[in-house]
Amino acid sequence: MKIKVQHEDGSIETISLSAPSVVTEGKHLNRITTDAGCEYFFTHDGHYDGWGAGIQATEAEASDILGAMEAKRVTAEGGESR
C-alpha cells in the first residue's frame, strides 16, 4: 500500500507499507514498522520525520536511539524538545 506523507517543511513524499505493519507510539517519535524491517518515523503531530532500516535492538535501546535522534534534530533546529 502506498500513502502520501508530509514533512514538517511541507514537502510531500510517498511511502510504501506492507502488511502486516505495526504502529508504535513513542516518547519522542511514533513509528510504523513493516514486516520487511523498515521503520517510518512520525512526529506526535503527524508529520513524517523519515525512515530507518531495520535494526536488532531491545525496546530500551530503540528508545535511547530515538531520544538521541530527537535531541540531534532539536539542536539542529535551535529549539526545545516537544
Secondary structure as GFF3:
##gff-version 3
##sequence-region A 1 82
A	DSSP	beta_strand	2	6	.	.	.	ID=ss1
A	DSSP	beta_strand	12	16	.	.	.	ID=ss2
A	DSSP	beta_strand	21	24	.	.	.	ID=ss3
A	DSSP	beta_strand	30	34	.	.	.	ID=ss4
A	DSSP	beta_strand	39	42	.	.	.	ID=ss5
A	DSSP	beta_strand	48	52	.	.	.	ID=ss6
A	DSSP	alpha_helix	59	77	.	.	.	ID=ss7
###
